[in-house]
């Protein structure tokens, strides 16, 4: 796969996940909905954030750090996009449960940073 086809796939997946998020956002009432709607909201938000961060990370890696064009940095970009999205959604879930304070947020970000450091070469 070349860069353009990967950009098209990332852009299409971002459009699908963003449209799912916007449908859930505008079609439901959060005060009268069940837990399944809240779960769908957070999953669709997670996938939309992960897709846009993966796309941005892959673009930055291809444009600014492209020493070897045969070895595309798609795995690293997707992993980092998903980990950052996991951190954002984790902070939002802690805030929604009203248990977020500075120390808990710091520990969550530190745990995600340790996971990333474990998978780096």
Secondary structure, 3 states (H helix, E strand, C coil): CCHHHHHHHHHHHHHHHHHHHHHHHHHCCCCCCCHHHHHHHHHHHHHHHHHHHHHHHHHHHHHHCCCCCCCCCHHHHHHHHHHHHHHHHHHHHHHHCCCCCHHHHHHHHHHHHHHHHHHCC
